[in-house]
Amino acid sequence: MAMQKRRIDRAQRFRARRVWWERHGAFARGLLTGTLVTLLAVWIAKMAAATF
């Protein structure tokens, strides 16, 4: 009985996450990409500053 309920809970949580991802996925991906690009740019600038 308890196992059945837990399995349903897990399925609902997974479905909720997928719905959230479909709604906010583009924003989250854009934010992540922007953060990575910014970090990369800062790192390259630091390397360039250290080299020259």
C-alpha positions in Angstrom: 0.0 0.0 0.0 2.7 2.5 1.0 4.9 1.5 -1.9 2.1 2.1 -4.3 1.5 5.6 -2.9 5.2 6.4 -3.1 5.4 5.3 -6.7 2.4 7.6 -7.5 4.1 10.5 -5.6 7.3 10.0 -7.6 5.4 9.9 -10.9 3.5 13.1 -9.9 6.7 14.8 -8.9 8.4 13.8 -12.2 5.3 15.1 -14.2 5.3 18.4 -12.2 9.0 18.8 -12.9 8.5 18.2 -16.6 5.6 20.7 -16.7 7.8 23.3 -14.9 10.6 22.6 -17.3 8.3 23.1 -20.3 7.1 26.4 -18.9 10.5 27.8 -17.6 13.0 25.6 -19.5 13.9 28.3 -22.0 14.5 30.9 -19.2 16.5 28.4 -17.1 18.6 27.4 -20.1 19.2 31.0 -21.1 20.2 31.9 -17.6 22.6 28.9 -17.3 24.1 29.7 -20.7 24.5 33.4 -19.9 26.2 32.5 -16.6 28.6 30.1 -18.3 29.4 32.5 -21.1 30.1 35.3 -18.5 32.4 33.1 -16.5 34.2 32.0 -19.6 34.6 35.6 -20.7 35.9 36.6 -17.3 38.4 33.7 -17.3 39.6 34.6 -20.8 40.1 38.2 -19.7 42.1 37.1 -16.7 44.3 34.8 -18.8 44.8 37.6 -21.3 45.7 40.1 -18.6 48.1 37.6 -17.0 49.8 37.0 -20.4 50.2 40.6 -21.6 
